[in-house]
Amino acid sequence: MTSLLAHRARALASSVLEGLAVGGLVASREAPPWSRPRVLISAAAGVALTADQASLELPAMLREQRATGTVSPAPPHERRALAHAGAHALVVGLVLQVLDRPVRDRLARRGVRHPHRWFGAIAAVAHLAALAPVYWRLAADRARADAEREAAIEAELQEMAAGR
């Protein structure tokens, strides 16, 4: 059984990784659209996010498929939490899109070197702040579901032992 601490550490790591990916993508927008740096940053962000999600979901899905031969859909509480996270990310993305040019222009007028990098850092923090609470709650839900599943298995094993 995975502990609450492990679930929460995983949630925090995923939130930070997503924030860094979004911040890197926003910061890279200063480069021309198909330039080598922009393509490399975009590819690295995509690979990092894909690896993060695959490392979270794929092992459990493979274990379930080996044990039962099928893979059940995600529980309703997880679907709700992920939809909630998606809505938060969408709102943050829209706000960042609206503020992108004005904030970078204001930073440039104040003499800040590389305003696109600073705005990328702001974007990373905003994305992290939007997703971390949702992932934190999802981690608690996953830990609770793991504990309930383990308790049900333990109770079934005790019934089987008492029946013999």
C-alpha positions in Angstrom: 0.0 0.0 0.0 1.3 3.4 -0.9 1.3 5.8 2.0 -0.3 9.3 2.2 3.2 10.8 2.3 4.2 9.0 -0.9 1.1 10.1 -2.7 1.5 13.7 -1.6 5.2 13.7 -2.6 4.2 12.4 -6.0 1.5 15.1 -6.3 4.0 17.8 -5.4 6.6 16.5 -7.8 4.0 16.4 -10.6 2.8 19.9 -9.8 6.4 21.3 -9.9 7.2 19.5 -13.1 4.1 20.8 -14.8 4.8 24.3 -13.5 8.4 24.1 -14.9 7.2 22.8 -18.2 4.6 25.6 -18.6 7.1 28.2 -17.5 9.7 26.9 -19.9 7.2 27.0 -22.8 6.1 30.5 -21.9 9.7 31.7 -21.6 10.6 30.1 -24.9 8.0 32.1 -26.8 10.6 34.9 -27.3 12.4 32.7 -29.8 11.1 32.4 -33.4 8.4 29.8 -33.8 10.4 27.0 -35.4 13.8 27.9 -34.1 16.0 25.2 -32.5 15.8 26.4 -28.9 12.0 26.7 -29.0 11.5 23.3 -30.6 13.9 21.7 -28.1 12.2 23.3 -25.1 8.8 22.3 -26.4 9.9 18.7 -27.1 11.5 18.5 -23.6 8.4 19.8 -21.9 6.2 17.3 -23.8 8.5 14.4 -23.0 8.8 15.3 -19.3 5.0 15.6 -18.9 4.3 12.4 -20.8 6.9 10.5 -18.7 5.5 12.0 -15.5 1.9 10.9 -16.3 3.0 7.5 -17.6 5.1 6.8 -14.5 2.0 7.6 -12.4 -0.7 5.6 -14.3 1.0 3.0 -16.4 2.4 0.7 -13.6 -0.9 0.4 -11.9 -2.7 -0.2 -15.1 -0.3 -3.0 -16.1 -0.6 -4.6 -12.7 -4.4 -4.6 -12.9 -4.3 -5.9 -16.5 -2.0 -8.8 -15.5 -4.2 -9.6 -12.4 -7.6 -9.4 -14.0 -7.1 -9.3 -17.7 -8.9 -6.0 -18.0 -8.4 -2.4 -16.9 -11.2 -0.6 -15.2 -11.9 3.1 -15.8 -10.6 5.6 -13.3 -12.7 6.1 -10.2 -15.2 9.0 -10.3 -13.4 11.0 -7.7 -10.2 10.9 -9.8 -12.0 11.9 -12.9 -13.6 14.8 -11.1 -10.2 15.9 -9.6 -8.5 15.7 -13.0 -11.3 17.7 -14.7 -11.0 20.2 -11.9 -7.2 20.4 -12.4 -7.8 20.8 -16.2 -10.2 23.7 -15.6 -7.7 25.4 -13.3 -4.9 25.0 -15.8 -7.2 26.4 -18.6 -8.1 29.5 -16.5 -4.4 30.1 -15.7 -3.4 29.6 -19.3 -6.0 32.1 -20.5 -5.0 34.7 -17.8 -1.3 34.2 -18.8 -2.2 34.6 -22.5 -4.0 37.9 -21.8 -1.2 39.2 -19.5 1.7 38.0 -21.6 2.5 41.1 -23.8 1.6 43.8 -21.2 3.6 42.2 -18.4 6.7 41.6 -20.7 6.4 45.2 -22.1 6.2 46.6 -18.6 9.2 44.6 -17.4 11.2 45.7 -20.5 10.3 49.4 -19.8 11.6 49.0 -16.3 14.9 47.8 -17.6 14.6 44.1 -16.7 16.8 42.0 -18.8 15.1 39.0 -20.5 11.5 39.8 -19.5 10.3 36.7 -21.3 12.3 34.6 -18.8 10.8 36.4 -15.8 7.3 36.0 -17.2 8.1 32.3 -17.7 9.0 32.1 -14.0 5.7 33.9 -13.1 3.8 31.4 -15.3 5.5 28.5 -13.6 4.6 29.7 -10.2 1.0 30.5 -11.3 0.5 27.1 -12.8 2.0 25.4 -9.7 -0.3 27.5 -7.4 -3.3 26.5 -9.4 -2.6 22.7 -9.6 -0.9 21.9 -6.4 -4.0 22.1 -4.2 -6.0 19.9 -6.6 -3.3 17.3 -6.8 -2.8 17.4 -3.0 -6.5 16.6 -2.5 -6.3 13.9 -5.1 -3.3 12.3 -3.3 -5.4 12.1 -0.1 -8.2 10.5 -2.0 -5.9 8.0 -3.6 -4.3 7.1 -0.2 -7.8 6.7 1.3 -8.9 4.4 -1.6 -5.7 2.4 -1.2 -6.4 2.0 2.6 -10.0 0.9 1.9 -8.9 -1.6 -0.7 -6.3 -3.1 1.6 -8.8 -3.2 4.5 -11.3 -5.0 2.3 -8.7 -7.6 1.2 -7.6 -8.1 4.8 -11.2 -8.6 5.9 -11.8 -11.1 3.1 -8.6 -13.0 4.0 -9.7 -13.2 7.7 -13.1 -14.5 6.7 -11.5 -17.1 4.5 -9.2 -18.1 7.4 -12.1 -18.2 9.9 -14.2 -20.4 7.5 -11.6 -23.2 7.4 
